[in-house]
């Protein structure tokens, strides 16, 4: 009779990557929070606050950085156990 090889089953994403995934999601949420606001109280008045540096530049860069961090957390190789 042939002996069956025992294979160690593992998840697609290693355990230690979940911490990095949560950090990435936090960065994305922070970027979306930076985009909030800027609306006028009266709909007949136009508010120039929607064109601020925070909403036009900083928030989208933060969101993209968060998604890049999440991709890195998913794709990185786990450390080998000795």
C-alpha positions as CSV (number, residue, x, y, z in Angstrom):
1,X,0.0,0.0,0.0
2,X,1.2,3.4,-0.9
3,X,1.5,5.9,1.9
4,X,-0.4,9.2,1.4
5,X,1.5,12.4,1.8
6,X,0.1,14.7,4.5
7,X,-0.4,18.1,3.1
8,X,-0.7,21.1,5.4
9,X,-3.8,23.1,4.5
10,X,-3.5,26.8,4.7
11,X,-5.5,29.8,3.9
12,X,-4.8,32.0,0.9
13,X,-4.0,34.9,3.1
14,X,-1.6,34.2,6.0
15,X,-2.6,35.1,9.6
16,X,-0.1,37.9,10.0
17,X,-1.4,39.7,6.9
18,X,-4.8,40.4,8.6
19,X,-3.3,43.1,10.8
20,X,-1.9,44.8,7.6
21,X,-5.3,44.5,5.9
22,X,-7.0,46.2,8.8
23,X,-4.4,49.0,8.7
24,X,-5.1,49.4,5.0
25,X,-8.8,49.6,5.5
26,X,-8.3,52.2,8.2
27,X,-6.2,54.3,5.7
28,X,-9.0,54.1,3.1
29,X,-11.6,55.1,5.6
30,X,-9.5,58.0,6.7
31,X,-9.3,59.1,3.1
32,X,-13.0,59.0,2.7
33,X,-13.5,61.0,5.9
34,X,-11.1,63.6,4.5
35,X,-13.4,64.0,1.5
36,X,-16.5,64.7,3.6
37,X,-18.0,68.2,4.0
38,X,-17.7,71.3,2.0
39,X,-21.4,71.7,1.2
40,X,-23.3,74.9,1.6
41,X,-26.0,75.4,4.2
42,X,-28.2,77.1,1.7
43,X,-28.6,75.4,-1.7
44,X,-28.8,78.8,-3.4
45,X,-25.3,79.8,-2.3
46,X,-22.2,78.2,-3.9
47,X,-19.4,77.2,-1.5
48,X,-15.8,77.3,-2.7
49,X,-14.9,74.9,0.1
50,X,-15.4,71.9,-2.1
51,X,-12.3,72.9,-4.1
52,X,-9.9,72.8,-1.1
53,X,-6.6,71.0,-1.2
54,X,-7.8,68.4,1.3
55,X,-10.7,67.3,-0.8
56,X,-9.2,67.6,-4.3
57,X,-5.6,66.2,-3.6
58,X,-5.0,64.8,-0.1
59,X,-8.1,62.6,0.2
60,X,-7.8,60.8,-3.2
61,X,-4.0,60.2,-2.6
62,X,-4.8,58.8,0.8
63,X,-7.4,56.5,-0.5
64,X,-5.1,55.2,-3.3
65,X,-2.3,54.7,-0.8
66,X,-4.7,52.7,1.4
67,X,-5.7,50.5,-1.5
68,X,-2.0,50.0,-2.5
69,X,-1.2,49.0,1.1
70,X,-4.1,46.5,1.0
71,X,-2.7,45.0,-2.2
72,X,0.7,44.7,-0.7
73,X,-0.7,43.0,2.4
74,X,-2.5,40.5,0.2
75,X,0.4,39.8,-2.1
76,X,3.3,39.7,0.3
77,X,5.1,36.4,1.1
78,X,4.8,35.2,4.7
79,X,8.0,34.6,6.7
80,X,9.1,31.0,6.6
81,X,9.0,29.2,9.9
82,X,12.1,27.2,10.8
